[in-house]
Amino acid sequence: MLGNYLADGLRAHVGDTVEIAVPFGGIPTPFGILPRAERFIVKGIFDVGMYEFNATLALVSIEKAKGLLGRSGVTGIELSIKDIYKAPEVSRKLVLLLGYPYRVRNWIEMNRNLFAALKLEKFAMFIILALIVVVAAFNIASILIMIVLEKTREIGILRAMGATGRKIMRIFMIDGLLVGGIGTTTGLIIGYVLCWALGKYKFISLPADVYFLDKLPVKMQPLDFVIVGVSAIIISFLATIYPALRASKMDPVEAIRNE
């Protein structure tokens, strides 16, 4: 069986014959070492969703592989565990159990460069999202400042009727929190729906030769939604402080006179 990208590169289809040659364990000749080769019939083409495997992997029976490589036994064993994040712990235990000359590698070690690149991209996305949130906070502050300017006469009347600066401040802070809360709730709902759709239908394709995956993987974690929601509410609250203070310190006589 051939990976789909490997089959495309070889222009091989099910039922075709392909020849596999290995550079070691060959036959000595006067002109050098003749590579060991054997012909196989393609029985199927697979797609595991990872470019690295689809472009380089061919599956044959153990007996055929031993004959081709000139080995009497297997050269490696792959283990699958339920919790993939326990792979480093399992690999350490296997190293202690097996000892020399066996070598153990886990999937994190094998893809170290990829994870480093993803970590850098994640940090860049965090910076971009942080800037978006800051811009949104400035928008909330600007809206409240405009409301304060438009409602100058009403603020002056409330102060003249006995409303304290703290009450005026509370009104505008609640107004800002309502704006931020509605926006946060709407954003969380839209984000959840989009993430659910991406995870279920996988309609965003990726260049497999760059990202090793042909579809964008999505994993939703409740803690992420909680952190984003709470952070947005806190930032919305901070954005209301200056407009609310400005409204609370407004002189009632000047406010009514200027209006």
N, C-alpha and C positions, 0 to 999 in steps of 0.2 A: 504494500500500500504506500502511496506517495502523498505528500502534502500538496494542497491544491496549487500553491505558487511554484513549487518544485516541478509539478506535472506540467504547468503552463510553460515553464522555462525549457523543459525537455520536449514539449509538444507531444506528451504522452497521454493516452487515453486508456480506459479500462479494456483489457485484452491485448494491449500492445506489449512488445518485448523490450526490456531495457537491460543494459549491461552495466554492472557495478564492478568497479576496479578499486583495489586498495593498494597503496604504495608500499606497504610493508608485508613481509612474509611471502615475497614473490619468488619466482623461479630464477636461479642464476643462469646466465647465458654468456657467451663470449662478448656480447655487446653490452652487458650490464644486467641489472635485475629486471626481469619481466614481471610487471605487476600481476598480482593474483586477481582474476576476474571471473565473473559468473553471470549468466543470464537469468533474468527473472521475468515472469509474466505479471503485469499490473492487474491486481484483483480488485482494487478499489482506490478511491481518492478521498482523503479526509480533510476536514477543516476544523481545527481546534480553537480558532479565534485569535491565535498569536502568530505574527509574521515569522518570528524566529523559528518556530517549529514547522509551520506550513511551507517555508522556503528551503529548509535544510534536512528535514526528517523523512526517512523511508523506513517502513516497518517490514521486517521479515521474521520468519520463524527462528527460534533459538538454534535449532539444528543447522539450518542454512547459514545463519550468522557465524556459528562456530566453524563450519567448514570453510567459509569464505575468509575468515580471519586467521584460520589455522590455530584456533584455541580449543582447549579441551573443556573449558567451562565458561561461565559468564564472567564478564569484566566489570559489571556494575549493576547495582540494584537501586531502584527508585522507590521511596516510601511515600505514601499519602496519609496525612493525619487529618483529624477532624478540625482542629483549630490551627490554621496556617500560621498564626502569630506565635505559636509555641515551637516553631521550627528551630530557632537557635538553641532552645533548651534541649530539644530532642537530639539535635546534632552533637551537643556537648556530651550528653549521656552516651551516645553511640561511640564517640571518640574514646571515652574512658572504658567502654565495654570491649571494643574491638582492638584498640591499640595499633601499633605499627605492624604491618605496612599499609593498613587500610586508611583511606582518606574519606572524610565526610564533608560534604558541602550542602548548605541549604539554599533555598530559593532567594533569600535576601542577599547572601554573599554573591551569588551568581549574577544578580542584577543590581549590584551596588551603584554603578554609574547611572543607571536609569533612575534609581530612587533619588540620587543626588540632584539630577536634573529636575525631577518632579518636585523636590523640596524647594528648589530655586523658583520654579514656576508658581508654586503655592504661595511663596513669600511675595512675589510680584503681584499676584492676584489679591493678596491681603492689602497691599499698599493701594492698589486701584480701588478696591471696595471701600477702604478707609477714606480716601479722597471723595468718593461719591457720597458717603455718609456725612462728611464735613460740609460738602456743598448743600446737601439737604438740610443740615442744621442751620446754615446761613439763610437758606430760603425761609425756614420757619421763623427765624429772628426777623428777617425783612418783612414778612407778612404781619407779624405782631407789631413791628414799628409803624407800618402803614396804618394798622388798625388804631394804634394809639394816636397817630396824627389825625386820622379821620374822626375819631371819637373824643377829641379834646374837649368839646363843649359838654358832652355827656359825662366825661370824667370830672370836669369842674362842678357840674350840678351834683353829682354823687358826693363829692368832697364837701360841697356847701351844705348838703343835707345831713352830714355827719359821718359819712363813710370814712373809715381810717385808711391810711396808706397801706396798711397790711391787707385790708380787705380788697382794695383796688389791685394790689399786687397778686393776691390770690386769684382774682377773676382772670387776669391775663395769663397766669401760670396754668390754670386749669384749661383755658382756651388753647394754649400751646400744646399741652399734654393731649388734649382731644385730637388736635391736628396730627401730632406725632403718633398717637395710638391708632387712629384710623388708618394712617399711611402704613404703619408697621403691620397691622393686622391684614390689610389688603395685600401687602407685599409678601407676607408669610403664606397666605393662602395661594396666591399666584405662583410663588416659588415651589410650594409643595405639589401643586398640580403639574407644573412643568417637570419637576424632578421625577414624579411618578410616571408621567408620560414617557420621559427619556429612558427610565429604567425598564419600562414594560415593552415599548415598541422599538427602542434603540434606532431612531431615525437619523441620528447624527453619525456620519461615517468619518473615520480617521484614516490618514495615509499609513497603512500598516508598516511600511518600511521605515517610518520615522518613529512612530509611537508603539510599535510591536503589537498593537491591537487594532482591529478594523472597525470597532464600534466604541462609542464613548461609554465607559462604565459609570453607573450612578449608584451611590449608596447613601441613603438618607439615615441620619442619626438624630434622634429627638433632642439630644443635648445641643447640637448645632443650632437648631431652631430656637431653643431656649436662650442660648447665648446671644444670638443675633437679635431676638426680640427684646430682651432686657437691655442690651447695649443701645439699641435704637431709642428705647423709651428714656434711658438716662441721658443720652445726647439731646433728645428733644427737650427734656427738662432743663438742661444746662442752657439750651438756646433761648429759653423763655426768661432767663434771669434779668438780662439787661433791659429788654422792653418792659418787663413788669416793674423793675425798679424805676425806670423813667416815668412810667405812668403813676406810680405811687408817690413820687416826689413832686408831682405837678401842683402848682399853686392854684387853688380853685378860682380866685379872683382873676388872675392872669389868664387862666384857661377860658373862662367865660368871656372876658374882655376881648381876647385875641380872636375868638370865634366870631 
